Amino acid sequence: MLVYPGSSETDVFIRYKPLLNGIERVVLAGPKGWTSPEHWNLSPPLLSFEEALPQCDSVLFLETEPKIQETSYESKMREALQAKKTVYLGGSPEFLSRTSIPQNMVTRIGHEIFDYQPAIKEVAPVFEIPVPIIYVLGFGPNTGKFDVQLELRAFFLKNGYSVSQIGSNIISTFFGFPSLPSIFEDPRLSIRQRMVSFNRYVYKKYTEEKPDLMIIGIPGGIFPLNSVMFEEMGEKAFLACQAVRPDIAVLCSYAHPFNQDYINELIQICKYRLNFDLRYFAVSATGISILPDTQESEYTFYSSEIVEKEFLSKKQYNAVGVYNIMQSEDMRAMCDAILSELRNNF
């Protein structure tokens, strides 16, 4: 499968290739001048679309940041269809609706529709899920949440556990599990109905699959990072944590300096706003800053070594373990600690 364009999000197709369903090889391609940061460690590096297309049976086009001109997407989709390739298109509903390619020629990848609507007068207590629930949350985009979800999936499957999973990213369908349904975006539902609907969705998945545990990735952030722009208020994380209380949660962060006071404040936010005890704190290779002129977020990509040296000199803050998402030994240590906690508590 050819993935276009390759990015820090899509490198999971390379690093977690054994988890992919029915895909033997993945090639990442990008437009001219679209280079991959060194910390991706991609092998081989990004190809041009024209170089990669003959090597593949299918092509996945993804909405990305920075944005690519839609005319470029369309011309490449037509080129792939002409070459008799299976074409997938993934992104927001607005992005999916803008292409003029006929519906029957492209498989659109988006969030699942779950149409449970409780009656207005229904007394609807949330259902308890009788298996361990692991949440993966983050401060926002580019915090490595999906990497952590795949690490947990690979670890528990390898250790013989049956896993039911819901992903924060629409590409999760290629790894064998659905992405979070569009419940939180449904304008027909009140806040209470969204909470109940999400609870019913998770409970339905549990009853159908009867897993040993469930791993759920929550999209978005947990609070606004920018005091001027409020496009991300952490509402999905809040609603999800009220609807289904996680037994364990991993909080994914941008790379920046930490201290005990900072961790203590996060502990309070997680406990009193999000209803869980923070014990696992995973740090990505992405830094964030706010541009003073536009008040927009700007991302900086670091190598794993810089993250380790500059930001992770301390790996434990009282009861909170701090882990480097880009270090396999750190991820293994985190997964071992989670398994040990589950064995002691269930």
GUVO-791056 format. One record per residue (C-alpha): residue in one letter; x, z, y. Coordinates in steps of 0.05 Angstrom, whole numbers, plus 5000, padded with zeros to 4 digits. Each point is the difference from the previous one (the first is absolute). Example, Ala and Ser with C-alpha at 12.3 -4.5 7.8 and 13.67 -1.06 7.14 Angstrom:
residues 2
SITE   zalum   east     up   north
SITE       A   5246   5156    4910
SITE       S   5027   4987    5069
***
This chain:
residues 346
SITE   zalum   east     up   north
SITE       M   5000   5000    5000
SITE       L   5023   4982    5070
SITE       V   4985   5053    5053
SITE       Y   4998   4976    5072
SITE       P   5026   5028    5045
SITE       G   5049   5049    4969
SITE       S   5003   5066    5038
SITE       S   5016   5073    4993
SITE       E   4930   5008    4969
SITE       T   5007   4945    4949
SITE       D   5068   5021    4972
SITE       V   4960   5044    4952
SITE       F   4986   4935    4962
SITE       I   5075   4997    4985
SITE       R   5015   5074    4990
SITE       Y   4939   5015    4956
SITE       K   4995   4934    4964
SITE       P   4990   5033    4931
SITE       L   4934   5028    5025
SITE       L   4971   4931    5018
SITE       N   4945   4972    4956
SITE       G   5015   4932    4971
SITE       I   5054   4982    5049
SITE       E   5070   4988    4972
SITE       R   5037   4983    5064
SITE       V   4989   5009    5074
SITE       V   5032   4960    5057
SITE       L   4995   5022    5072
SITE       A   5001   4947    5055
SITE       G   4997   5001    5075
SITE       P   4997   4953    5059
SITE       K   5063   4974    5034
SITE       G   5036   5058    5033
SITE       W   4961   5052    4961
SITE       T   5058   5042    4973
SITE       S   4996   5060    4954
SITE       P   5029   5066    5024
SITE       E   5062   5022    4960
SITE       H   4965   5062    4972
SITE       W   4953   4957    4959
SITE       N   5058   4981    4954
SITE       L   4963   4939    4976
SITE       S   5031   4957    4947
SITE       P   4995   4942    5010
SITE       P   4987   5002    5076
SITE       L   4940   4968    5033
SITE       L   4992   4925    4988
SITE       S   4963   4950    5042
SITE       F   4929   4984    4979
SITE       E   5021   4929    4982
SITE       E   5057   5024    4955
SITE       A   4957   5052    4965
SITE       L   4936   4961    4987
SITE       P   5024   4957    4942
SITE       Q   5024   5063    4963
SITE       C   4932   5034    4998
SITE       D   4932   4994    4967
SITE       S   4963   5040    5053
SITE       V   5007   5017    5074
SITE       L   4978   5064    5035
SITE       F   4992   4994    5076
SITE       L   4997   5067    5036
SITE       E   4982   5022    5070
SITE       T   5062   5031    5030
SITE       E   5034   5030    5061
SITE       P   5029   4967    5039
SITE       K   4944   4949    4995
SITE       I   5011   4928    4978
SITE       Q   4961   4943    5032
SITE       E   4936   4987    4960
SITE       T   5013   4925    5002
SITE       S   5064   5014    4962
SITE       Y   4961   5037    4946
SITE       E   4948   4945    4994
SITE       S   5050   4944    4994
SITE       K   5038   5037    4946
SITE       M   4936   5018    4963
SITE       R   4981   4927    4998
SITE       E   5070   4982    4977
SITE       A   4994   5051    4943
SITE       L   4931   4975    4980
SITE       Q   5025   4928    5000
SITE       A   5056   5023    4953
SITE       K   4946   5028    4953
SITE       K   5020   5073    5011
SITE       T   4952   5059    4995
SITE       V   4993   5027    5071
SITE       Y   4985   5072    5020
SITE       L   4987   5022    5072
SITE       G   5004   5074    5018
SITE       G   4986   5037    5064
SITE       S   4947   5030    5045
SITE       P   4928   4973    4999
SITE       E   5013   4966    5067
SITE       F   5063   4967    4973
SITE       L   4965   4977    4937
SITE       S   4942   4970    5038
SITE       R   5041   4958    5048
SITE       T   5028   4950    4950
SITE       S   4964   4933    4995
SITE       I   5021   4992    4927
SITE       P   4936   4996    4957
SITE       Q   4981   5066    4966
SITE       N   5004   4971    4930
SITE       M   5072   4976    5008
SITE       V   5032   5067    5018
SITE       T   4994   5069    4968
SITE       R   4992   5050    5056
SITE       I   5031   5069    4989
SITE       G   4967   5057    5038
SITE       H   4970   5069    4992
SITE       E   4948   5010    4946
SITE       I   4927   5006    5021
SITE       F   4967   5064    4975
SITE       D   4927   5000    5019
SITE       Y   4978   5071    4984
SITE       Q   4954   5024    5056
SITE       P   4971   5070    4992
SITE       A   4929   5010    5025
SITE       I   4993   5029    5069
SITE       K   4968   5065    4975
SITE       E   5042   5005    4937
SITE       V   5034   5067    4990
SITE       A   5067   4971    4977
SITE       P   5053   5051    4983
SITE       V   5067   4969    4984
SITE       F   5017   4995    4926
SITE       E   5061   5035    4972
SITE       I   5050   4954    4965
SITE       P   5024   5038    4938
SITE       V   5069   4968    4997
SITE       P   5059   5008    5048
SITE       I   4995   4959    5064
SITE       I   5064   4977    5034
SITE       Y   4993   4973    5071
SITE       V   5053   4958    5036
SITE       L   4992   5002    5075
SITE       G   5044   4981    5059
SITE       F   5011   5003    5075
SITE       G   4980   4926    5006
SITE       P   5022   4931    4978
SITE       N   5071   4987    4974
SITE       T   5008   5071    4972
SITE       G   5010   4979    4928
SITE       K   4933   5025    4974
SITE       F   4991   4943    4951
SITE       D   5072   5008    4974
SITE       V   4983   5073    4984
SITE       Q   4935   4980    4966
SITE       L   5038   4952    4954
SITE       E   5054   5051    4986
SITE       L   4948   5050    4978
SITE       R   4964   4947    4958
SITE       A   5063   4979    4964
SITE       F   5022   5072    4988
SITE       F   4935   5025    4970
SITE       L   4988   4938    4958
SITE       K   5072   5005    4973
SITE       N   4986   5072    4981
SITE       G   4939   4981    4959
SITE       Y   4944   5020    5048
SITE       S   4938   4958    5013
SITE       V   4994   4986    5075
SITE       S   4940   4980    5041
SITE       Q   5023   4974    5068
SITE       I   4973   4977    5067
SITE       G   5050   4967    5047
SITE       S   5008   5003    5076
SITE       N   5023   4927    5001
SITE       I   4959   4939    4980
SITE       I   5059   4973    4959
SITE       S   4988   5057    4950
SITE       T   4955   4952    4961
SITE       F   5063   4964    4977
SITE       F   5026   5066    4970
SITE       G   4937   5013    4960
SITE       F   4957   5045    5044
SITE       P   4951   4990    5058
SITE       S   5012   5016    5072
SITE       L   4958   5051    5037
SITE       P   4929   4973    5010
SITE       S   4975   4983    5069
SITE       I   4956   5062    5003
SITE       F   5034   5029    5062
SITE       E   4988   4935    5039
SITE       D   4926   4994    4983
SITE       P   4960   5005    5066
SITE       R   4936   5013    4961
SITE       L   5025   5068    4977
SITE       S   5003   5065    5038
SITE       I   5062   5045    4994
SITE       R   4964   5042    4948
SITE       Q   4979   4939    4960
SITE       R   5071   4972    5001
SITE       M   5026   5066    4972
SITE       V   4948   5002    4945
SITE       S   5010   4926    4985
SITE       F   5074   5009    4991
SITE       N   4989   5060    4956
SITE       R   4952   4961    4956
SITE       Y   5048   4941    4996
SITE       V   5057   5044    4975
SITE       Y   4953   5037    4952
SITE       K   4974   4934    4973
SITE       K   5071   4976    4988
SITE       Y   5016   5065    4964
SITE       T   4939   4995    4954
SITE       E   5014   4927    4983
SITE       E   5075   5008    4985
SITE       K   5007   5074    4977
SITE       P   5073   5004    5024
SITE       D   5049   5058    4994
SITE       L   5009   4997    5076
SITE       M   4981   4959    5061
SITE       I   5047   4973    5054
SITE       I   4967   4980    5066
SITE       G   5035   4968    5060
SITE       I   4967   5012    5067
SITE       P   5009   4945    5053
SITE       G   5016   5014    5072
SITE       G   5031   5063    5029
SITE       I   4981   5074    5004
SITE       F   5000   5007    5076
SITE       P   5013   4957    5062
SITE       L   5074   4990    5012
SITE       N   4990   4968    5068
SITE       S   4964   5039    5054
SITE       V   4980   4936    5036
SITE       M   4975   4954    4945
SITE       F   4949   5029    4952
SITE       E   4991   4945    4949
SITE       E   5022   5049    4945
SITE       M   4967   5069    5002
SITE       G   5010   5021    4928
SITE       E   4925   4996    4986
SITE       K   5008   4969    4931
SITE       A   5047   5055    4978
SITE       F   4953   5053    5027
SITE       L   4938   4971    4967
SITE       A   5036   4989    4933
SITE       C   5028   5071    4998
SITE       Q   4931   5030    5014
SITE       A   4967   4956    4947
SITE       V   5050   5011    4944
SITE       R   5049   5057    5006
SITE       P   5069   4981    4974
SITE       D   5036   5047    4952
SITE       I   5066   4971    5024
SITE       A   5016   4957    5060
SITE       V   5063   4962    5021
SITE       L   5006   4990    5075
SITE       C   5042   4939    5020
SITE       S   5038   5001    5066
SITE       Y   5039   4956    5047
SITE       A   5075   5013    5002
SITE       H   5018   5049    5056
SITE       P   5032   5069    5007
SITE       F   4963   5059    4968
SITE       N   5004   5075    5007
SITE       Q   4962   5060    4973
SITE       D   4954   5006    5061
SITE       Y   4979   4927    4991
SITE       I   4986   5010    4926
SITE       N   4961   5064    5015
SITE       E   4955   4962    5047
SITE       L   4988   4946    4948
SITE       I   4982   5054    4949
SITE       Q   4947   5026    5048
SITE       I   4971   4931    5013
SITE       C   4996   4984    4926
SITE       K   4970   5067    4982
SITE       Y   4947   5006    5054
SITE       R   4984   4927    5015
SITE       L   5012   4966    4934
SITE       N   4985   5055    4949
SITE       F   5065   5000    4960
SITE       D   5065   5038    4996
SITE       L   5060   4958    5020
SITE       R   5057   5005    4949
SITE       Y   5025   4927    4994
SITE       F   5026   4964    5062
SITE       A   5027   4930    4989
SITE       V   5042   4965    5054
SITE       S   5000   4924    5007
SITE       A   5056   4955    5026
SITE       T   4959   4983    5062
SITE       G   5007   5033    5068
SITE       I   4947   4995    5054
SITE       S   5003   5004    5076
SITE       I   4949   4986    5055
SITE       L   5018   4946    5050
SITE       P   4993   5030    5070
SITE       D   4974   4936    5033
SITE       T   4946   4979    4950
SITE       Q   4990   5067    4963
SITE       E   5004   4960    4935
SITE       S   5035   5024    4937
SITE       E   5068   4971    4985
SITE       Y   5031   5006    4931
SITE       T   5074   5007    4981
SITE       F   5024   4989    4928
SITE       Y   5057   5043    4974
SITE       S   5041   4996    4937
SITE       S   4988   5053    4948
SITE       E   5070   5028    5014
SITE       I   4984   5009    5075
SITE       V   4935   5035    4984
SITE       E   5037   5047    4953
SITE       K   5056   5015    5048
SITE       E   4963   5003    5067
SITE       F   4933   5030    4982
SITE       L   5002   5034    4931
SITE       S   5057   5048    5004
SITE       K   4951   5053    4975
SITE       K   4956   4985    4939
SITE       Q   4958   5064    4998
SITE       Y   4961   5036    5055
SITE       N   4973   5062    4966
SITE       A   4947   4975    4952
SITE       V   5004   4927    5024
SITE       G   5046   4952    4964
SITE       V   5026   4940    5041
SITE       Y   5014   4935    4963
SITE       N   5031   4933    5019
SITE       I   4952   4945    4979
SITE       M   5057   4949    4994
SITE       Q   5041   5044    4953
SITE       S   4979   4994    4927
SITE       E   5029   5068    4982
SITE       D   4959   5033    5055
SITE       M   4936   4966    4977
SITE       R   5015   5022    4928
SITE       A   5011   5072    5024
SITE       M   4934   4998    5038
SITE       C   4962   4973    4940
SITE       D   5032   5052    4954
SITE       A   4979   5055    5048
SITE       I   4928   4975    5003
SITE       L   4996   4995    4924
SITE       S   5027   5071    4993
SITE       E   4949   5026    5050
SITE       L   4943   4965    4964
SITE       R   5022   5027    4932
SITE       N   5001   5071    5028
SITE       N   4932   4996    5035
SITE       F   4957   4959    4952
***
